[in-house]
């Protein structure tokens, strides 16, 4: 089941977080760039000591314990969220009314 999900994520090309069971660590904001047999190629970037480095790892499919994808992100702190005028009123965070000026 997990191998089908990994293949689907690979085809979609989205960023994911991957847990490697054998190393007991998470790889954040990674991209699956290839699958060949039971080998998965993962590319990700890391910031260490003010240096950006790009890594590419080959991991076995059975060493992947979990894969998660970020659905959305919200900035920390107080900020006004952007809301589209085309969004249906029932789905708006703060419903707008015709007679109300913001």
PyMOL commands that set and color helices and strands:
alter all, ss='L'
color gray80, all
select helices_A, chain A and resi 2-12+61-63+89-91
alter helices_A, ss='H'
color red, helices_A
select strands_A, chain A and resi 16-20+25-36+39-48+51-60+64-69
alter strands_A, ss='S'
color yellow, strands_A
deselect
rebuild
show_as cartoon
